[in-house]
Amino acid sequence: MHPLKRLLKYGRRHRLQFWLATICSILNKIFDLAPPALIGIAVDVVVKQQNSLLAEWGIKDVFWQLAIITFLSCIIWGLESLFEYAYDYLWRNLAQNIEHDLRLEAYSHLQELELAYFEERSTGGLISILNDDINQLERFLDGGANEIIQVIVTVIAIGAAFFAASPGVAVLSMLPIPLIIWGSIAFQNRLAPLYADVREKVSFLNGQLANNLTGITTIKSFTAEDYESERIANQSEAYRQSNRRAIVLSAAFIPLIRVVVFWGLLPHYFWAVWKLWRAGCLWELTAFWYF
């Protein structure tokens, strides 16, 4: 089962808090996307005045049109801030609740295992699972879950606005999306074993640190401080090199996605240049390429 599905299945006991946090994330992003629409309506009022969009609703006076836009802006900014606080509060508490439950269940499960299991595994590796891995899950729920939801809402909302305003431009804008999805999945498949190696190396390092701190009396009795320091340095260096291999690939993700988006926007540029050239607008064509 995919880890995300396993997480959703495990968090069913907190489903109410999960849905409340999700709704707050969605509403926050909707209100976050509203100000550009209000700016467009304000520009429409300034340009068309008594013939603006608000004037069609019976509000002919320009002053009252701008007053209504100002009032709506205050309401939208207030609601956006309110839902931002709400989703942040809910997601963080949800992360703490799941982290608490998972750590207790994992520890209870460890206590029920046979002694042979502990003889084959280091203490540091088990501590990494009970502490570091569960803390990583908390970090994901703190920010990652909200970001995923808000990206989906943004794509749907902006895509709908594009298709309503200009279907042709919308289709061209959506062309890079399959490549972005494919690239994200490919990067995830490449990064997964690299970060698995990182987790293995940090478990070795934690195990060595735990053993040395537990046996510090023995180390000092045999004056083995230099030897043990070298062992810790070797484990730390292996962990650093493992991270470097993962960083080489993960750091390239955003730049490559930007390149894909740029190639997806090229049809827009060529279409605009062709229209300007056909219209004989040489000055506009020069200014277009300049800017």
Secondary structure, 3 states (H helix, E strand, C coil): CCHHHHHHHHHHHHHHHHHHHHHHHHHHHHHHHHHHHHHHHHHHHHHHHHHCCHHHHCCCCHHHHHHHHHHHHHHHHHHHHHHHHHHHHHHHHHHHHHHHHHHHHHHHHHHCCCHHHHHCCCHHHHHHHHHHHHHHHHHHHHHHHHHHHHHHHHHHHHHHHHHHHCHHHHHHHHCHHHHHHHHHHHHHHHHHHHHHHHHHHHHHHHHHHHHHHHCHHHHHHCCCHHHHHHHHHHHHHHHHHHHHHHHHHHCCHHHHHHHHHHHHHHHHHHHHHHHHHHHCCHHHHHHHHHC
